[in-house]
Amino acid sequence: MVRAYVLIQTDTGRAADVAGSIRGMPGVISTEAVTGPYDVVVFVEAADVDALGQLVVSAVQPVDGIVRTLTCPVIRF
């Protein structure tokens, strides 16, 4: 399994809408609206890196109100 944090910038005032739209999608563990340079942080899980990419590109990025995403895979030392 691969886990990652997806940091999302949204259009002004759209953080709650975007977080709500993503919450409950397959592979999404949690969503939080936050303050700072990003507006929403999503914790996701996928079978492998390819599936992670598909999740972000096909399911998360098309959500209305998203301007930019940054995917940060979790690594273990």
All heavy atoms as TSV, in Angstrom:
chain	resi	resn	atom	element	x	y	z
A	1	MET	N	N	0.830	-1.186	0.000
A	1	MET	CA	C	0.000	0.000	0.000
A	1	MET	C	C	0.875	1.250	0.000
A	1	MET	O	O	1.903	1.296	0.647
A	1	MET	CB	C	-0.878	0.057	1.244
A	1	MET	CG	C	-2.140	-0.742	1.191
A	1	MET	SD	S	-3.226	-0.119	-0.069
A	1	MET	CE	C	-4.554	-1.227	0.154
A	2	VAL	N	N	0.419	2.247	-0.712
A	2	VAL	CA	C	1.073	3.551	-0.752
A	2	VAL	C	C	0.112	4.571	-0.150
A	2	VAL	O	O	-1.069	4.594	-0.509
A	2	VAL	CB	C	1.419	3.954	-2.207
A	2	VAL	CG1	C	1.996	5.350	-2.258
A	2	VAL	CG2	C	2.351	2.952	-2.829
A	3	ARG	N	N	0.616	5.374	0.750
A	3	ARG	CA	C	-0.180	6.460	1.332
A	3	ARG	C	C	0.466	7.787	0.971
A	3	ARG	O	O	1.679	7.853	0.792
A	3	ARG	CB	C	-0.276	6.318	2.851
A	3	ARG	CG	C	-1.130	5.156	3.282
A	3	ARG	CD	C	-1.257	5.090	4.766
A	3	ARG	NE	N	-2.281	4.119	5.135
A	3	ARG	CZ	C	-2.840	4.069	6.313
A	3	ARG	NH1	N	-2.482	4.912	7.270
A	3	ARG	NH2	N	-3.757	3.167	6.576
A	4	ALA	N	N	-0.364	8.813	0.870
A	4	ALA	CA	C	0.162	10.130	0.517
A	4	ALA	C	C	-0.742	11.216	1.068
A	4	ALA	O	O	-1.939	10.996	1.296
A	4	ALA	CB	C	0.270	10.274	-0.996
A	5	TYR	N	N	-0.152	12.380	1.265
A	5	TYR	CA	C	-0.910	13.584	1.569
A	5	TYR	C	C	-1.023	14.368	0.270
A	5	TYR	O	O	-0.020	14.547	-0.432
A	5	TYR	CB	C	-0.198	14.428	2.637
A	5	TYR	CG	C	-0.223	13.776	3.999
A	5	TYR	CD1	C	0.816	12.956	4.415
A	5	TYR	CD2	C	-1.305	13.958	4.843
A	5	TYR	CE1	C	0.791	12.337	5.655
A	5	TYR	CE2	C	-1.343	13.337	6.095
A	5	TYR	CZ	C	-0.290	12.536	6.482
A	5	TYR	OH	O	-0.323	11.917	7.712
A	6	VAL	N	N	-2.221	14.795	-0.050
A	6	VAL	CA	C	-2.435	15.623	-1.226
A	6	VAL	C	C	-2.778	17.023	-0.719
A	6	VAL	O	O	-3.795	17.204	-0.038
A	6	VAL	CB	C	-3.556	15.072	-2.131
A	6	VAL	CG1	C	-3.714	15.940	-3.371
A	6	VAL	CG2	C	-3.272	13.615	-2.516
A	7	LEU	N	N	-1.905	17.977	-1.008
A	7	LEU	CA	C	-2.098	19.361	-0.593
A	7	LEU	C	C	-2.800	20.083	-1.732
A	7	LEU	O	O	-2.371	20.000	-2.885
A	7	LEU	CB	C	-0.754	20.010	-0.289
A	7	LEU	CG	C	0.178	19.215	0.633
A	7	LEU	CD1	C	1.491	19.953	0.813
A	7	LEU	CD2	C	-0.474	18.932	1.956
A	8	ILE	N	N	-3.880	20.775	-1.414
A	8	ILE	CA	C	-4.729	21.362	-2.450
A	8	ILE	C	C	-4.897	22.857	-2.236
A	8	ILE	O	O	-5.225	23.300	-1.135
A	8	ILE	CB	C	-6.117	20.690	-2.447
A	8	ILE	CG1	C	-5.974	19.197	-2.718
A	8	ILE	CG2	C	-7.044	21.354	-3.455
A	8	ILE	CD1	C	-7.272	18.418	-2.570
A	9	GLN	N	N	-4.699	23.609	-3.306
A	9	GLN	CA	C	-5.057	25.025	-3.334
A	9	GLN	C	C	-6.389	25.126	-4.066
A	9	GLN	O	O	-6.586	24.492	-5.103
A	9	GLN	CB	C	-3.995	25.853	-4.058
A	9	GLN	CG	C	-2.699	25.932	-3.300
A	9	GLN	CD	C	-1.642	26.709	-4.053
A	9	GLN	OE1	O	-1.666	26.824	-5.265
A	9	GLN	NE2	N	-0.682	27.249	-3.307
A	10	THR	N	N	-7.296	25.922	-3.510
A	10	THR	CA	C	-8.627	26.061	-4.099
A	10	THR	C	C	-8.880	27.512	-4.505
A	10	THR	O	O	-8.151	28.420	-4.118
A	10	THR	CB	C	-9.735	25.652	-3.103
A	10	THR	OG1	O	-9.777	26.602	-2.036
A	10	THR	CG2	C	-9.504	24.257	-2.544
A	11	ASP	N	N	-9.945	27.691	-5.272
A	11	ASP	CA	C	-10.421	29.045	-5.527
A	11	ASP	C	C	-10.818	29.660	-4.186
A	11	ASP	O	O	-11.184	28.942	-3.244
A	11	ASP	CB	C	-11.648	29.027	-6.449
A	11	ASP	CG	C	-11.296	28.622	-7.876
A	11	ASP	OD1	O	-10.220	28.999	-8.358
A	11	ASP	OD2	O	-12.131	27.925	-8.497
A	12	THR	N	N	-10.783	30.973	-4.093
A	12	THR	CA	C	-11.128	31.676	-2.863
A	12	THR	C	C	-12.518	31.272	-2.366
A	12	THR	O	O	-13.479	31.262	-3.136
A	12	THR	CB	C	-11.091	33.198	-3.088
A	12	THR	OG1	O	-9.788	33.548	-3.548
A	12	THR	CG2	C	-11.405	33.954	-1.811
A	13	GLY	N	N	-12.573	30.893	-1.086
A	13	GLY	CA	C	-13.847	30.540	-0.462
A	13	GLY	C	C	-14.376	29.157	-0.793
A	13	GLY	O	O	-15.494	28.820	-0.406
A	14	ARG	N	N	-13.586	28.313	-1.464
A	14	ARG	CA	C	-14.073	27.000	-1.890
A	14	ARG	C	C	-13.519	25.833	-1.082
A	14	ARG	O	O	-13.808	24.675	-1.372
A	14	ARG	CB	C	-13.731	26.767	-3.372
A	14	ARG	CG	C	-14.338	27.739	-4.352
A	14	ARG	CD	C	-15.857	27.624	-4.459
A	14	ARG	NE	N	-16.327	26.281	-4.666
A	14	ARG	CZ	C	-16.471	25.695	-5.850
A	14	ARG	NH1	N	-16.173	26.336	-6.940
A	14	ARG	NH2	N	-16.923	24.452	-5.932
A	15	ALA	N	N	-12.723	26.084	-0.046
A	15	ALA	CA	C	-12.078	24.999	0.697
A	15	ALA	C	C	-13.085	24.009	1.269
A	15	ALA	O	O	-12.925	22.793	1.129
A	15	ALA	CB	C	-11.195	25.562	1.807
A	16	ALA	N	N	-14.131	24.481	1.911
A	16	ALA	CA	C	-15.120	23.577	2.517
A	16	ALA	C	C	-15.840	22.763	1.451
A	16	ALA	O	O	-16.077	21.557	1.635
A	16	ALA	CB	C	-16.121	24.379	3.348
A	17	ASP	N	N	-16.187	23.387	0.325
A	17	ASP	CA	C	-16.849	22.669	-0.767
A	17	ASP	C	C	-15.960	21.576	-1.328
A	17	ASP	O	O	-16.400	20.447	-1.558
A	17	ASP	CB	C	-17.214	23.624	-1.915
A	17	ASP	CG	C	-18.234	24.671	-1.523
A	17	ASP	OD1	O	-18.991	24.438	-0.554
A	17	ASP	OD2	O	-18.270	25.716	-2.181
A	18	VAL	N	N	-14.691	21.905	-1.562
A	18	VAL	CA	C	-13.747	20.936	-2.120
A	18	VAL	C	C	-13.537	19.785	-1.144
A	18	VAL	O	O	-13.592	18.611	-1.529
A	18	VAL	CB	C	-12.411	21.621	-2.484
A	18	VAL	CG1	C	-11.331	20.591	-2.784
A	18	VAL	CG2	C	-12.609	22.560	-3.675
A	19	ALA	N	N	-13.307	20.095	0.134
A	19	ALA	CA	C	-13.112	19.038	1.136
A	19	ALA	C	C	-14.328	18.120	1.193
A	19	ALA	O	O	-14.192	16.898	1.253
A	19	ALA	CB	C	-12.830	19.652	2.502
A	20	GLY	N	N	-15.517	18.691	1.151
A	20	GLY	CA	C	-16.734	17.887	1.185
A	20	GLY	C	C	-16.903	17.021	-0.041
A	20	GLY	O	O	-17.388	15.887	0.040
A	21	SER	N	N	-16.506	17.530	-1.204
A	21	SER	CA	C	-16.625	16.760	-2.447
A	21	SER	C	C	-15.683	15.566	-2.479
A	21	SER	O	O	-15.995	14.525	-3.053
A	21	SER	CB	C	-16.340	17.654	-3.656
A	21	SER	OG	O	-17.305	18.655	-3.783
A	22	ILE	N	N	-14.508	15.724	-1.870
A	22	ILE	CA	C	-13.500	14.657	-1.886
A	22	ILE	C	C	-13.755	13.624	-0.800
A	22	ILE	O	O	-13.492	12.433	-0.980
A	22	ILE	CB	C	-12.094	15.267	-1.755
A	22	ILE	CG1	C	-11.800	16.125	-2.990
A	22	ILE	CG2	C	-11.035	14.200	-1.563
A	22	ILE	CD1	C	-10.557	16.955	-2.879
A	23	ARG	N	N	-14.299	14.066	0.324
A	23	ARG	CA	C	-14.560	13.170	1.453
A	23	ARG	C	C	-15.456	12.017	0.984
A	23	ARG	O	O	-16.439	12.223	0.309
A	23	ARG	CB	C	-15.252	13.945	2.564
A	23	ARG	CG	C	-15.362	13.197	3.865
A	23	ARG	CD	C	-15.938	14.101	4.959
A	23	ARG	NE	N	-14.985	15.166	5.301
A	23	ARG	CZ	C	-15.221	16.464	5.144
A	23	ARG	NH1	N	-16.374	16.885	4.660
A	23	ARG	NH2	N	-14.308	17.352	5.474
A	24	GLY	N	N	-15.077	10.815	1.309
A	24	GLY	CA	C	-15.888	9.652	0.956
A	24	GLY	C	C	-15.521	9.003	-0.365
A	24	GLY	O	O	-16.045	7.948	-0.707
A	25	MET	N	N	-14.635	9.614	-1.146
A	25	MET	CA	C	-14.183	8.980	-2.390
A	25	MET	C	C	-13.398	7.714	-2.044
A	25	MET	O	O	-12.714	7.670	-1.015
A	25	MET	CB	C	-13.249	9.909	-3.173
A	25	MET	CG	C	-13.893	11.025	-3.890
A	25	MET	SD	S	-12.614	11.947	-4.805
A	25	MET	CE	C	-13.641	13.155	-5.613
A	26	PRO	N	N	-13.467	6.693	-2.883
A	26	PRO	CA	C	-12.646	5.502	-2.640
A	26	PRO	C	C	-11.169	5.869	-2.575
A	26	PRO	O	O	-10.667	6.636	-3.398
A	26	PRO	CB	C	-12.929	4.621	-3.860
A	26	PRO	CG	C	-14.262	5.085	-4.360
A	26	PRO	CD	C	-14.313	6.555	-4.072
A	27	GLY	N	N	-10.480	5.383	-1.571
A	27	GLY	CA	C	-9.070	5.648	-1.383
A	27	GLY	C	C	-8.775	6.841	-0.490
A	27	GLY	O	O	-7.641	7.025	-0.074
A	28	VAL	N	N	-9.787	7.644	-0.196
A	28	VAL	CA	C	-9.590	8.824	0.654
A	28	VAL	C	C	-9.788	8.414	2.112
A	28	VAL	O	O	-10.842	7.906	2.484
A	28	VAL	CB	C	-10.554	9.958	0.264
A	28	VAL	CG1	C	-10.463	11.102	1.270
A	28	VAL	CG2	C	-10.238	10.458	-1.142
A	29	ILE	N	N	-8.775	8.630	2.915
A	29	ILE	CA	C	-8.837	8.293	4.334
A	29	ILE	C	C	-9.394	9.467	5.135
A	29	ILE	O	O	-10.231	9.294	6.007
A	29	ILE	CB	C	-7.436	7.885	4.854
A	29	ILE	CG1	C	-6.982	6.611	4.128
A	29	ILE	CG2	C	-7.452	7.690	6.360
A	29	ILE	CD1	C	-5.539	6.242	4.371
A	30	SER	N	N	-8.917	10.683	4.831
A	30	SER	CA	C	-9.419	11.861	5.545
A	30	SER	C	C	-9.225	13.111	4.702
A	30	SER	O	O	-8.369	13.158	3.825
A	30	SER	CB	C	-8.714	12.029	6.893
A	30	SER	OG	O	-7.350	12.324	6.708
A	31	THR	N	N	-10.039	14.115	4.998
A	31	THR	CA	C	-9.897	15.434	4.373
A	31	THR	C	C	-10.025	16.486	5.464
A	31	THR	O	O	-10.841	16.348	6.368
A	31	THR	CB	C	-10.973	15.703	3.299
A	31	THR	OG1	O	-12.253	15.662	3.921
A	31	THR	CG2	C	-10.927	14.680	2.191
A	32	GLU	N	N	-9.206	17.515	5.355
A	32	GLU	CA	C	-9.246	18.617	6.321
A	32	GLU	C	C	-9.076	19.931	5.590
A	32	GLU	O	O	-8.179	20.066	4.740
A	32	GLU	CB	C	-8.113	18.490	7.346
A	32	GLU	CG	C	-8.126	17.228	8.171
A	32	GLU	CD	C	-9.246	17.168	9.186
A	32	GLU	OE1	O	-9.834	18.222	9.502
A	32	GLU	OE2	O	-9.515	16.069	9.671
A	33	ALA	N	N	-9.921	20.907	5.892
A	33	ALA	CA	C	-9.697	22.282	5.445
A	33	ALA	C	C	-8.702	22.892	6.414
A	33	ALA	O	O	-8.807	22.714	7.627
A	33	ALA	CB	C	-11.007	23.054	5.428
A	34	VAL	N	N	-7.686	23.569	5.887
A	34	VAL	CA	C	-6.620	24.127	6.715
A	34	VAL	C	C	-6.346	25.571	6.296
A	34	VAL	O	O	-6.839	26.044	5.281
A	34	VAL	CB	C	-5.319	23.286	6.600
A	34	VAL	CG1	C	-5.544	21.874	7.110
A	34	VAL	CG2	C	-4.809	23.268	5.168
A	35	THR	N	N	-5.519	26.257	7.089
A	35	THR	CA	C	-5.080	27.596	6.723
A	35	THR	C	C	-3.615	27.534	6.311
A	35	THR	O	O	-2.914	26.582	6.637
A	35	THR	CB	C	-5.243	28.589	7.889
A	35	THR	OG1	O	-4.451	28.138	8.989
A	35	THR	CG2	C	-6.697	28.689	8.314
A	36	GLY	N	N	-3.161	28.540	5.600
A	36	GLY	CA	C	-1.784	28.571	5.140
A	36	GLY	C	C	-1.735	28.573	3.628
A	36	GLY	O	O	-2.711	28.929	2.970
A	37	PRO	N	N	-0.612	28.148	3.055
A	37	PRO	CA	C	-0.476	28.196	1.596
A	37	PRO	C	C	-1.386	27.197	0.871
A	37	PRO	O	O	-1.650	27.354	-0.317
A	37	PRO	CB	C	0.997	27.887	1.344
A	37	PRO	CG	C	1.486	27.229	2.585
A	37	PRO	CD	C	0.622	27.733	3.707
A	38	TYR	N	N	-1.858	26.177	1.585
A	38	TYR	CA	C	-2.809	25.221	1.011
A	38	TYR	C	C	-4.120	25.341	1.763
A	38	TYR	O	O	-4.158	25.779	2.908
A	38	TYR	CB	C	-2.251	23.792	1.068
A	38	TYR	CG	C	-1.048	23.651	0.173
A	38	TYR	CD1	C	0.236	23.815	0.676
A	38	TYR	CD2	C	-1.199	23.407	-1.183
A	38	TYR	CE1	C	1.341	23.739	-0.152
A	38	TYR	CE2	C	-0.099	23.320	-2.019
A	38	TYR	CZ	C	1.172	23.493	-1.498
A	38	TYR	OH	O	2.256	23.417	-2.328
A	39	ASP	N	N	-5.198	24.962	1.108
A	39	ASP	CA	C	-6.534	25.132	1.675
A	39	ASP	C	C	-7.147	23.826	2.178
A	39	ASP	O	O	-7.988	23.836	3.066
A	39	ASP	CB	C	-7.455	25.752	0.623
A	39	ASP	CG	C	-6.896	27.065	0.113
A	39	ASP	OD1	O	-6.684	27.972	0.933
A	39	ASP	OD2	O	-6.664	27.179	-1.110
A	40	VAL	N	N	-6.740	22.718	1.575
A	40	VAL	CA	C	-7.276	21.403	1.946
A	40	VAL	C	C	-6.114	20.411	1.949
A	40	VAL	O	O	-5.258	20.445	1.058
A	40	VAL	CB	C	-8.362	20.935	0.945
A	40	VAL	CG1	C	-8.869	19.534	1.288
A	40	VAL	CG2	C	-9.522	21.924	0.903
A	41	VAL	N	N	-6.089	19.534	2.947
A	41	VAL	CA	C	-5.131	18.429	2.997
A	41	VAL	C	C	-5.930	17.139	2.995
A	41	VAL	O	O	-6.847	16.963	3.803
A	41	VAL	CB	C	-4.229	18.506	4.251
A	41	VAL	CG1	C	-3.312	17.297	4.319
A	41	VAL	CG2	C	-3.430	19.785	4.257
A	42	VAL	N	N	-5.584	16.261	2.068
A	42	VAL	CA	C	-6.282	14.983	1.919
A	42	VAL	C	C	-5.272	13.868	2.152
A	42	VAL	O	O	-4.164	13.904	1.604
A	42	VAL	CB	C	-6.902	14.861	0.508
A	42	VAL	CG1	C	-7.647	13.546	0.346
A	42	VAL	CG2	C	-7.822	16.036	0.225
A	43	PHE	N	N	-5.637	12.886	2.954
A	43	PHE	CA	C	-4.800	11.713	3.185
A	43	PHE	C	C	-5.412	10.568	2.389
A	43	PHE	O	O	-6.597	10.265	2.553
A	43	PHE	CB	C	-4.749	11.391	4.681
A	43	PHE	CG	C	-3.732	10.347	5.062
A	43	PHE	CD1	C	-2.437	10.388	4.572
A	43	PHE	CD2	C	-4.067	9.349	5.947
A	43	PHE	CE1	C	-1.497	9.439	4.942
A	43	PHE	CE2	C	-3.144	8.389	6.334
A	43	PHE	CZ	C	-1.854	8.439	5.829
A	44	VAL	N	N	-4.621	9.979	1.483
A	44	VAL	CA	C	-5.138	8.938	0.588
A	44	VAL	C	C	-4.301	7.671	0.689
A	44	VAL	O	O	-3.159	7.690	1.159
A	44	VAL	CB	C	-5.175	9.428	-0.878
A	44	VAL	CG1	C	-6.110	10.606	-1.047
A	44	VAL	CG2	C	-3.789	9.765	-1.393
A	45	GLU	N	N	-4.891	6.584	0.198
A	45	GLU	CA	C	-4.225	5.284	0.185
A	45	GLU	C	C	-4.551	4.596	-1.128
A	45	GLU	O	O	-5.695	4.644	-1.597
A	45	GLU	CB	C	-4.716	4.450	1.362
A	45	GLU	CG	C	-4.075	3.103	1.492
A	45	GLU	CD	C	-4.561	2.382	2.738
A	45	GLU	OE1	O	-5.746	1.982	2.749
A	45	GLU	OE2	O	-3.771	2.245	3.678
A	46	ALA	N	N	-3.530	3.959	-1.730
A	46	ALA	CA	C	-3.723	3.239	-2.991
A	46	ALA	C	C	-2.838	1.996	-2.998
A	46	ALA	O	O	-1.895	1.889	-2.208
A	46	ALA	CB	C	-3.380	4.140	-4.167
A	47	ALA	N	N	-3.137	1.095	-3.899
A	47	ALA	CA	C	-2.404	-0.173	-3.961
A	47	ALA	C	C	-0.934	0.014	-4.329
A	47	ALA	O	O	-0.066	-0.690	-3.829
A	47	ALA	CB	C	-3.069	-1.113	-4.957
A	48	ASP	N	N	-0.638	0.952	-5.221
A	48	ASP	CA	C	0.734	1.207	-5.658
A	48	ASP	C	C	0.834	2.635	-6.185
A	48	ASP	O	O	-0.159	3.368	-6.202
A	48	ASP	CB	C	1.187	0.183	-6.701
A	48	ASP	CG	C	0.251	0.084	-7.893
A	48	ASP	OD1	O	-0.300	1.121	-8.331
A	48	ASP	OD2	O	0.071	-1.029	-8.413
A	49	VAL	N	N	2.015	3.017	-6.635
A	49	VAL	CA	C	2.230	4.387	-7.095
A	49	VAL	C	C	1.365	4.708	-8.314
A	49	VAL	O	O	0.845	5.816	-8.431
A	49	VAL	CB	C	3.732	4.629	-7.391
A	49	VAL	CG1	C	3.951	5.987	-8.026
A	49	VAL	CG2	C	4.552	4.505	-6.126
A	50	ASP	N	N	1.207	3.751	-9.215
A	50	ASP	CA	C	0.363	3.988	-10.389
A	50	ASP	C	C	-1.085	4.246	-9.984
A	50	ASP	O	O	-1.735	5.150	-10.509
A	50	ASP	CB	C	0.436	2.814	-11.362
A	50	ASP	CG	C	1.794	2.711	-12.044
A	50	ASP	OD1	O	2.472	3.754	-12.172
A	50	ASP	OD2	O	2.168	1.591	-12.449
A	51	ALA	N	N	-1.593	3.457	-9.059
A	51	ALA	CA	C	-2.967	3.649	-8.577
A	51	ALA	C	C	-3.104	4.982	-7.842
A	51	ALA	O	O	-4.137	5.651	-7.941
A	51	ALA	CB	C	-3.377	2.491	-7.676
A	52	LEU	N	N	-2.060	5.380	-7.132
A	52	LEU	CA	C	-2.066	6.681	-6.462
A	52	LEU	C	C	-2.183	7.805	-7.492
A	52	LEU	O	O	-2.992	8.718	-7.349
A	52	LEU	CB	C	-0.794	6.849	-5.630
A	52	LEU	CG	C	-0.572	8.216	-4.990
A	52	LEU	CD1	C	-1.674	8.543	-3.990
A	52	LEU	CD2	C	0.800	8.275	-4.341
A	53	GLY	N	N	-1.393	7.717	-8.538
A	53	GLY	CA	C	-1.459	8.719	-9.603
A	53	GLY	C	C	-2.835	8.766	-10.245
A	53	GLY	O	O	-3.366	9.852	-10.499
A	54	GLN	N	N	-3.411	7.614	-10.502
A	54	GLN	CA	C	-4.759	7.556	-11.084
A	54	GLN	C	C	-5.781	8.200	-10.164
A	54	GLN	O	O	-6.656	8.934	-10.611
A	54	GLN	CB	C	-5.165	6.106	-11.363
A	54	GLN	CG	C	-4.552	5.530	-12.608
A	54	GLN	CD	C	-5.045	6.245	-13.853
A	54	GLN	OE1	O	-4.283	6.969	-14.491
A	54	GLN	NE2	N	-6.295	6.078	-14.194
A	55	LEU	N	N	-5.680	7.935	-8.875
A	55	LEU	CA	C	-6.607	8.518	-7.904
A	55	LEU	C	C	-6.526	10.042	-7.929
A	55	LEU	O	O	-7.549	10.721	-8.008
A	55	LEU	CB	C	-6.297	7.988	-6.497
A	55	LEU	CG	C	-7.021	8.653	-5.325
A	55	LEU	CD1	C	-8.528	8.426	-5.426
A	55	LEU	CD2	C	-6.491	8.126	-4.011
A	56	VAL	N	N	-5.317	10.556	-7.894
A	56	VAL	CA	C	-5.146	12.015	-7.851
A	56	VAL	C	C	-5.587	12.650	-9.167
A	56	VAL	O	O	-6.352	13.617	-9.178
A	56	VAL	CB	C	-3.687	12.394	-7.510
A	56	VAL	CG1	C	-3.465	13.893	-7.646
A	56	VAL	CG2	C	-3.335	11.926	-6.109
A	57	VAL	N	N	-5.134	12.105	-10.288
A	57	VAL	CA	C	-5.414	12.715	-11.593
A	57	VAL	C	C	-6.861	12.521	-12.022
A	57	VAL	O	O	-7.483	13.436	-12.558
A	57	VAL	CB	C	-4.442	12.154	-12.657
A	57	VAL	CG1	C	-4.832	12.600	-14.051
A	57	VAL	CG2	C	-3.018	12.599	-12.348
A	58	SER	N	N	-7.417	11.342	-11.784
A	58	SER	CA	C	-8.758	11.030	-12.292
A	58	SER	C	C	-9.889	11.392	-11.345
A	58	SER	O	O	-10.995	11.676	-11.795
A	58	SER	CB	C	-8.861	9.537	-12.617
A	58	SER	OG	O	-7.929	9.197	-13.606
A	59	ALA	N	N	-9.631	11.367	-10.045
A	59	ALA	CA	C	-10.720	11.603	-9.088
A	59	ALA	C	C	-10.594	12.939	-8.359
A	59	ALA	O	O	-11.562	13.678	-8.250
A	59	ALA	CB	C	-10.782	10.458	-8.074
A	60	VAL	N	N	-9.399	13.253	-7.882
A	60	VAL	CA	C	-9.246	14.456	-7.056
A	60	VAL	C	C	-9.141	15.719	-7.906
A	60	VAL	O	O	-9.906	16.672	-7.715
A	60	VAL	CB	C	-8.020	14.324	-6.112
A	60	VAL	CG1	C	-7.781	15.615	-5.355
A	60	VAL	CG2	C	-8.224	13.165	-5.139
A	61	GLN	N	N	-8.219	15.754	-8.848
A	61	GLN	CA	C	-7.977	16.985	-9.607
A	61	GLN	C	C	-9.199	17.522	-10.365
A	61	GLN	O	O	-9.335	18.737	-10.478
A	61	GLN	CB	C	-6.798	16.810	-10.559
A	61	GLN	CG	C	-5.472	16.784	-9.833
A	61	GLN	CD	C	-4.297	16.617	-10.769
A	61	GLN	OE1	O	-4.431	16.250	-11.934
A	61	GLN	NE2	N	-3.100	16.870	-10.247
A	62	PRO	N	N	-10.090	16.681	-10.874
A	62	PRO	CA	C	-11.251	17.224	-11.592
A	62	PRO	C	C	-12.312	17.902	-10.708
A	62	PRO	O	O	-13.241	18.506	-11.232
A	62	PRO	CB	C	-11.861	15.999	-12.285
A	62	PRO	CG	C	-10.778	14.997	-12.357
A	62	PRO	CD	C	-9.955	15.236	-11.117
A	63	VAL	N	N	-12.179	17.809	-9.388
A	63	VAL	CA	C	-13.171	18.407	-8.497
A	63	VAL	C	C	-13.224	19.915	-8.735
A	63	VAL	O	O	-12.194	20.599	-8.759
A	63	VAL	CB	C	-12.859	18.089	-7.013
A	63	VAL	CG1	C	-13.736	18.898	-6.077
A	63	VAL	CG2	C	-13.026	16.600	-6.759
A	64	ASP	N	N	-14.427	20.422	-8.926
A	64	ASP	CA	C	-14.639	21.847	-9.179
A	64	ASP	C	C	-14.115	22.683	-8.012
A	64	ASP	O	O	-14.396	22.381	-6.856
A	64	ASP	CB	C	-16.129	22.105	-9.392
A	64	ASP	CG	C	-16.396	23.509	-9.885
A	64	ASP	OD1	O	-15.673	23.966	-10.784
A	64	ASP	OD2	O	-17.334	24.143	-9.367
A	65	GLY	N	N	-13.338	23.698	-8.317
A	65	GLY	CA	C	-12.806	24.597	-7.298
A	65	GLY	C	C	-11.337	24.377	-6.991
A	65	GLY	O	O	-10.723	25.188	-6.308
A	66	ILE	N	N	-10.754	23.287	-7.497
A	66	ILE	CA	C	-9.334	23.026	-7.255
A	66	ILE	C	C	-8.490	23.787	-8.277
A	66	ILE	O	O	-8.742	23.727	-9.473
A	66	ILE	CB	C	-9.022	21.516	-7.317
A	66	ILE	CG1	C	-9.658	20.814	-6.123
A	66	ILE	CG2	C	-7.515	21.275	-7.343
A	66	ILE	CD1	C	-9.421	19.324	-6.080
A	67	VAL	N	N	-7.488	24.488	-7.764
A	67	VAL	CA	C	-6.569	25.244	-8.609
A	67	VAL	C	C	-5.289	24.444	-8.856
A	67	VAL	O	O	-4.798	24.379	-9.974
A	67	VAL	CB	C	-6.223	26.601	-7.954
A	67	VAL	CG1	C	-5.149	27.336	-8.730
A	67	VAL	CG2	C	-7.465	27.441	-7.802
A	68	ARG	N	N	-4.744	23.811	-7.791
A	68	ARG	CA	C	-3.465	23.117	-7.889
A	68	ARG	C	C	-3.387	22.049	-6.809
A	68	ARG	O	O	-3.930	22.231	-5.716
A	68	ARG	CB	C	-2.334	24.135	-7.695
A	68	ARG	CG	C	-0.948	23.581	-7.782
A	68	ARG	CD	C	0.110	24.666	-7.684
A	68	ARG	NE	N	-0.048	25.610	-8.800
A	68	ARG	CZ	C	-0.202	26.920	-8.646
A	68	ARG	NH1	N	-0.210	27.464	-7.446
A	68	ARG	NH2	N	-0.337	27.703	-9.690
A	69	THR	N	N	-2.685	20.952	-7.109
A	69	THR	CA	C	-2.440	19.913	-6.107
A	69	THR	C	C	-0.940	19.620	-6.020
A	69	THR	O	O	-0.202	19.813	-6.983
A	69	THR	CB	C	-3.177	18.589	-6.426
A	69	THR	OG1	O	-2.665	18.041	-7.648
A	69	THR	CG2	C	-4.676	18.803	-6.546
A	70	LEU	N	N	-0.540	19.132	-4.872
A	70	LEU	CA	C	0.822	18.665	-4.654
A	70	LEU	C	C	0.700	17.353	-3.886
A	70	LEU	O	O	0.157	17.334	-2.780
A	70	LEU	CB	C	1.630	19.680	-3.846
A	70	LEU	CG	C	3.035	19.252	-3.424
A	70	LEU	CD1	C	3.927	19.082	-4.650
A	70	LEU	CD2	C	3.630	20.270	-2.472
A	71	THR	N	N	1.183	16.267	-4.474
A	71	THR	CA	C	1.080	14.951	-3.855
A	71	THR	C	C	2.388	14.622	-3.144
A	71	THR	O	O	3.456	14.679	-3.745
A	71	THR	CB	C	0.766	13.881	-4.912
A	71	THR	OG1	O	-0.436	14.255	-5.589
A	71	THR	CG2	C	0.588	12.508	-4.273
A	72	CYS	N	N	2.283	14.276	-1.856
A	72	CYS	CA	C	3.445	13.979	-1.017
A	72	CYS	C	C	3.337	12.547	-0.508
A	72	CYS	O	O	2.681	12.303	0.519
A	72	CYS	CB	C	3.509	14.941	0.153
A	72	CYS	SG	S	3.538	16.676	-0.302
A	73	PRO	N	N	3.957	11.581	-1.194
A	73	PRO	CA	C	3.903	10.201	-0.722
A	73	PRO	C	C	4.586	10.039	0.631
A	73	PRO	O	O	5.594	10.691	0.914
A	73	PRO	CB	C	4.665	9.412	-1.793
A	73	PRO	CG	C	4.644	10.305	-2.997
A	73	PRO	CD	C	4.663	11.702	-2.460
A	74	VAL	N	N	4.018	9.184	1.459
A	74	VAL	CA	C	4.586	8.886	2.770
A	74	VAL	C	C	5.711	7.878	2.580
A	74	VAL	O	O	5.544	6.886	1.856
A	74	VAL	CB	C	3.506	8.321	3.719
A	74	VAL	CG1	C	4.115	7.856	5.032
A	74	VAL	CG2	C	2.411	9.353	3.953
A	75	ILE	N	N	6.856	8.125	3.203
A	75	ILE	CA	C	7.965	7.170	3.157
A	75	ILE	C	C	8.243	6.673	4.573
A	75	ILE	O	O	7.908	7.326	5.550
A	75	ILE	CB	C	9.224	7.798	2.546
A	75	ILE	CG1	C	9.679	9.017	3.351
A	75	ILE	CG2	C	8.986	8.186	1.102
A	75	ILE	CD1	C	11.031	9.552	2.945
A	76	ARG	N	N	8.835	5.528	4.645
A	76	ARG	CA	C	9.168	4.950	5.949
A	76	ARG	C	C	10.681	4.739	5.997
A	76	ARG	O	O	11.269	4.187	5.079
A	76	ARG	CB	C	8.462	3.626	6.143
A	76	ARG	CG	C	6.970	3.761	5.977
A	76	ARG	CD	C	6.210	2.801	6.848
A	76	ARG	NE	N	4.812	2.787	6.522
A	76	ARG	CZ	C	3.919	3.710	6.864
A	76	ARG	NH1	N	4.313	4.767	7.522
A	76	ARG	NH2	N	2.651	3.603	6.555
A	77	PHE	N	N	11.305	5.210	7.072
A	77	PHE	CA	C	12.755	5.042	7.245
A	77	PHE	C	C	13.027	3.836	8.081
A	77	PHE	O	O	12.323	3.435	8.923
A	77	PHE	CB	C	13.364	6.283	7.919
A	77	PHE	CG	C	13.344	7.489	7.041
A	77	PHE	CD1	C	12.444	8.517	7.229
A	77	PHE	CD2	C	14.244	7.595	5.993
A	77	PHE	CE1	C	12.441	9.639	6.422
A	77	PHE	CE2	C	14.260	8.713	5.173
A	77	PHE	CZ	C	13.345	9.732	5.389
